[in-house]
Amino acid sequence: MTTSDMIRQLCEKMNISLAELCRRIGQTPQNFNKKLKRGTVSFEEMMAIADALDVEYEQVFVLPDGSSIKTGRNCEE
């Protein structure tokens, strides 16, 4: 699943339009749609989306021994 797919699915599950999400994170729909098409949404923008929708977001590397390295809200960076 691409980042674009994840964001669109999140909007659907949260019952908001992509345009409303853009408004909440302070971006124009035109600019954000270009980022979605290029796949260039930054980690900071993903965190802004999580904050705007009051959801958790984290990125995780899972090592062979089962330990993990996480970044995100409420995770040690």
Secondary structure, DSSP 8 states (H G I E B T S, - for coil): --HHHHHHHHHHHTT--HHHHHHHHT--HHHHHHHHHHT---HHHHHHHHHHHT---EEEEE-TTS-EEEEETTS--
